[in-house]
Amino acid sequence: MTLEACRRWRELLGAYLLGQIGFEERAGLEAHLDGCAECRAELAELRPVAGALDAADPTHLGSPPSPPAELADRVFAHVHTARRKERRRRWAFRVGAGIAAAAVALSVAIALKPEPRVEREVFAFKTIPAGVIAQATLYHRPEGVEVWLQVKGLTPGATYAVWVERAAGQRVPLGTFNAIAGNAHVVLPSTVQRLDATAVGVSDTEGHIVLRAPITPPRSA
């Protein structure tokens, strides 16, 4: 809970105990009290005072006492202190905004910096159902190959798993996707290095191979 939120809700505690707030404010205040122990404690302190007000008889009250002579000085001093704190808060906000703007500018500069060229290879699927059009593109990343899959014609709504096959025959799962009626574009990273990748494939939920594209050895091998 922020101090500003607590301050706003605490201003309504007295009216809440006296039943003088509307339904929406009551609901919001009670929701805040559920999650704020400090405001609940202050409400507990005010509850006896609110109960005493019901027993008060205005006809037996005497004349209100005169304010102390130094009250005006205390009020002006309090206002001066509050204004000084507000100026400091605004200054801190402007400094923080300047730092944030500088960080955004740096992020934009980094984003606009051209990325190093990434080598890619396109492979055709040798195992492919009739009526399905698909293509696999492998991007060579330092952490492993990244599979870009473009496919059209799979059963819409069906779930399929994508994997990369290692040289030893092990299939490394990369993730799943749900087929759509049009062209589906799936991008999934892997930790399989290019030299160890021998195929990329797609299986159905029962593990049957639906698509499989053999990966030829790299040209440098």
C-alpha positions, 0 to 999 in steps of 0.5 A: 500500500502506498502512503498516498493511498492510505492517506486518501482512505484514512480521510474517510474512516470517520465518515465510514464509522458514522455511516456517512459515505456512499456504497462505492466509497464504502466498498473501496474502503473495505477492500483497502482495509482488508489489505492494510493492517495500519489502516485497520489499526487506526479504524480500531482506535477511532471506533470508540470515539465514534461510539461516544458521539452517539451518546453526546447531547449538543444541548449540554455542550458549553461555549467553544473555547477560544483558540490559543494565541499561537495557533496561527503561527503554528498553522503558518509554520505547518503550511510553510513546512508542507510547501517546502516538502512539496517543492523537494518532492517535485524536484526529486520527481523532475530529477527522476524523470530526467534519469528515466528519459536518459534511460529510454534514450539509451534503450532506443539507441541500443534498439536502433543499433544494427544487430550482427548478421545471423546465418540462416538455412532453409530446409524442405520437409520430406515427411509431409501430409497431403495438402500441407505446405511447410518450410523450416528455417534455421537461424544459427544462434550462439546458444543453439539453432532457432527454428522458424516454422511456416506451415499451412494445412494442418488441422485447425485447433489441433496441438502440435509439438516441434522438436530438433533431432540430434545426431544420436537420434534424440529428439529435443522438444522445443514447444507446442503450437495450435494450428490455425486455418491460415498460415501459421508462423512458429518461432522456437529457440533451442540449445541444440548446436548446428553441428549436432542437429540432423532434423527438425520435425513436428508431431501430433499429441500422440507422438506420431511424426507429422512433418520432418525435414532432414538437416544436411551437414553445414557447408563448412563440415 
